[in-house]
């Protein structure tokens, strides 16, 4: 992908994780903020018989005693996960603490606190339960960490010292799944995901080419029904050869960003 001047991504993957990662280039980077709250679907395996400070296989994995392990049912586990409304992010994560990445501080042995954050867990499936290993598919709200489920699940099964994710795969970002993806070795800027599919939560509006100059000039377009104007919703505006991000106001359509 030579010649690209701007490139950014939405939501990093853990070092040992695989799966979907949205990459924006050039003008599309203007829309990154509209994807930051995307929920994601993961397939992962927890092994409660081993532990690691990184909550995965990246660092210092060791065995733990599982003699007190409790064999809860799959339904009990699903109900337990549904009730997880907050979590403590991993110390080895990209969260900023005092202007530094948490994983950098953790590697240096610096003592610090991380605040819990709210999460929402939905669409939970237990793919396989063969203790001490459990494979789970679930959808997690933005800002959530799958690795943080490892100690929670281990404790649920009566192994408070065992926490390790042995595999982690991101299957979907909102409605974008692996069928629309490609490997890094095959990245091609001409093979992109259409905005209406990528941003299916934003209304699409197509305008006559006569509105192109007013759009570029940042003028409010005196169009739309009273219902549309009162909605205050954001919209993707297609006009001639440009695409703009705008929103409805009581006066009509107002541009937020041109050439997205």
C-alpha positions in Angstrom: 0.0 0.0 0.0 2.5 2.5 -1.1 1.7 6.2 -1.4 -0.7 6.3 1.5 -0.3 9.5 3.5 -2.8 8.7 6.3 -3.7 5.5 7.9 -5.3 4.6 11.2 -7.2 1.7 12.8 -10.1 1.2 15.2 -9.4 -0.9 18.3 -6.1 -2.7 18.6 -5.8 -6.4 18.9 -3.9 -8.1 21.7 -0.4 -9.2 20.7 -1.4 -12.9 20.5 -4.9 -12.3 19.1 -6.1 -12.8 15.5 -9.1 -11.6 13.6 -10.8 -8.4 12.3 -9.1 -5.0 12.5 -10.7 -2.0 10.7 -8.1 0.1 8.9 -9.0 3.6 7.6 -6.9 5.4 5.0 -6.8 9.0 3.7 -10.1 10.8 4.1 -11.7 7.8 5.7 -9.7 8.6 8.9 -12.1 11.4 9.5 -14.8 8.9 10.4 -12.8 6.9 12.9 -14.6 8.5 15.8 -17.9 7.2 14.4 -16.6 3.6 14.8 -15.1 3.9 18.3 -18.2 2.6 20.0 -18.5 -0.5 17.9 -19.3 -3.7 19.7 -17.1 -6.7 18.8 -17.6 -10.5 18.7 -14.9 -12.8 20.0 -14.2 -16.5 20.1 -11.8 -17.4 22.9 -10.6 -20.2 25.2 -9.9 -19.9 28.9 -7.7 -22.4 30.7 -8.2 -22.1 34.5 -5.4 -24.5 35.3 -2.7 -22.0 34.3 -1.9 -18.4 35.1 0.0 -15.4 33.6 0.4 -11.8 34.6 -0.6 -10.8 31.1 -3.7 -13.0 31.3 -2.6 -14.8 28.1 0.3 -16.9 26.9 2.6 -13.9 26.3 4.5 -13.9 29.6 5.5 -16.1 32.5 2.8 -18.9 32.2 2.7 -21.2 35.2 0.4 -24.0 36.5 -2.0 -23.6 39.4 -3.7 -26.1 41.7 -7.3 -27.0 40.6 -8.3 -29.5 43.2 -11.1 -27.3 44.4 -12.6 -26.7 40.9 -16.4 -26.5 40.7 -18.1 -27.9 37.6 -20.8 -25.3 36.9 -23.2 -25.9 34.1 -23.0 -24.1 30.7 -26.3 -22.3 31.5 -24.9 -21.1 34.8 -21.8 -19.8 33.1 -23.9 -17.9 30.5 -26.1 -16.3 33.2 -22.9 -15.4 35.1 -21.4 -13.7 32.1 -24.6 -11.9 31.2 -24.4 -10.2 34.7 -20.9 -8.8 34.1 -21.6 -5.1 33.9 -18.1 -3.9 34.8 -14.6 -5.1 34.6 -11.0 -4.3 35.6 -8.9 -3.9 32.4 -5.6 -5.8 32.3 -2.5 -4.2 33.7 -0.8 -5.2 30.5 -3.0 -3.1 28.2 -2.7 0.1 26.1 -4.6 2.2 28.6 -3.0 5.5 29.5 -1.8 5.9 33.1 -0.1 9.1 34.0 0.6 9.7 30.3 2.2 6.2 29.8 0.9 3.0 28.5 -0.2 0.6 31.3 1.8 -2.3 29.7 5.0 -0.1 29.8 4.5 0.6 33.5 3.7 -3.0 34.3 6.9 -4.3 32.6 8.9 -1.8 34.7 7.3 -3.1 37.9 5.6 0.3 38.6 2.6 0.1 41.0 -0.5 1.7 39.7 -4.3 1.5 39.8 -6.7 1.0 36.9 -10.3 2.0 37.3 -13.1 -0.4 36.5 -15.2 0.4 33.4 -18.7 -0.4 32.4 -19.3 -3.2 29.9 -22.2 -5.0 28.2 -21.9 -8.7 27.3 -24.4 -10.2 24.8 -24.9 -13.1 22.5 -23.1 -15.6 24.7 -22.4 -19.2 23.4 -20.4 -21.9 25.2 -18.8 -23.6 22.3 -17.0 -26.3 24.4 -16.6 -26.9 28.1 -14.1 -29.5 29.0 -12.6 -28.3 32.2 -10.1 -26.9 32.9 -10.7 -25.4 29.4 -13.8 -23.5 28.2 -14.3 -22.0 24.7 -16.7 -19.1 24.5 -18.2 -16.8 21.8 -19.6 -13.5 23.0 -20.2 -10.0 21.9 -18.6 -7.2 24.0 -19.2 -3.5 24.1 -16.6 -1.0 23.1 -13.7 -0.6 25.6 -14.1 -4.1 27.0 -11.2 -6.6 27.3 -11.7 -10.3 26.7 -8.5 -11.1 28.8 -10.3 -9.6 31.8 -12.8 -12.4 31.7 -10.0 -15.0 32.5 -9.7 -14.4 36.2 -13.4 -13.8 36.6 -14.3 -17.1 34.9 -11.5 -19.0 36.8 -12.9 -17.7 40.1 -16.4 -18.7 39.0 -15.2 -22.3 38.7 -13.5 -22.2 42.1 -9.9 -21.6 40.9 -9.1 -18.1 42.1 -5.4 -18.2 41.1 -6.0 -19.5 37.5 -6.4 -17.0 34.7 -5.2 -17.4 31.2 -6.6 -16.9 27.7 -5.0 -19.5 25.5 -6.6 -18.3 22.2 -8.4 -15.2 21.2 -10.0 -14.4 17.8 -12.1 -11.3 16.9 -14.8 -12.5 14.5 -16.8 -9.4 14.0 -16.8 -5.6 14.4 -20.5 -4.7 14.5 -21.8 -6.2 11.3 -18.4 -6.5 9.6 -17.1 -10.1 9.7 -14.2 -12.0 8.3 -15.9 -12.5 4.9 -15.2 -8.9 4.2 -11.6 -9.0 5.3 -8.2 -9.7 3.8 -4.8 -10.5 5.1 -2.2 -7.8 5.5 -0.2 -9.2 2.7 -3.1 -8.6 0.3 -4.1 -5.1 1.5 -5.5 -3.1 -1.4 -6.8 0.5 -1.0 -9.2 -0.2 -4.0 -10.9 -3.0 -2.1 -12.8 -1.1 0.6 -16.0 -1.6 2.6 -18.8 0.7 1.4 -19.8 3.4 4.0 -23.5 2.4 4.1 -22.4 -1.1 5.2 -19.6 0.0 7.5 -21.7 2.8 9.1 -25.1 1.2 8.9 -26.2 3.2 12.0 -25.9 6.4 10.0 -28.6 7.5 7.5 -27.6 7.9 3.9 -28.8 10.9 1.8 -28.2 11.4 -1.9 -28.4 15.0 -3.2 -28.5 16.6 -6.6 -25.2 18.0 -7.9 -26.5 21.5 -7.5 -25.9 21.2 -3.8 -22.2 20.4 -4.2 -20.8 23.9 -3.9 -23.0 24.9 -0.9 -21.8 21.7 0.8 -18.2 22.5 0.1 -18.8 26.1 1.3 -20.3 24.8 4.5 -23.7 26.4 4.0 -26.8 24.9 5.7 -29.0 23.3 3.1 -32.6 24.3 3.4 -34.1 20.9 2.7 -35.8 18.0 4.6 -39.1 17.3 6.2 -40.0 18.6 9.7 -39.5 15.1 11.0 -36.0 14.8 9.5 -35.0 18.2 10.8 -36.2 17.4 14.3 -34.3 14.1 14.4 -30.9 15.9 14.7 -29.4 12.6 13.4 -26.1 12.4 11.6 -26.2 11.6 7.9 -23.8 10.5 5.1 -24.4 12.9 2.2 -23.6 11.7 -1.3 -23.5 14.5 -3.8 -21.9 14.3 -7.3 -18.4 12.9 -6.7 -18.1 13.8 -3.0 -19.2 12.3 0.3 -19.8 14.4 3.4 -20.7 13.8 7.0 -23.5 16.0 8.2 -26.5 16.2 10.5 -30.0 17.4 10.5 -30.8 20.7 12.2 -34.0 22.7 12.5 -32.8 24.7 9.5 -31.9 21.7 7.3 -28.7 19.8 6.6 -25.4 21.1 8.1 -22.0 19.7 7.1 -19.7 18.4 9.8 -16.9 17.1 7.6 -16.5 17.3 3.8 -14.6 14.8 1.7 -14.8 11.8 3.9 
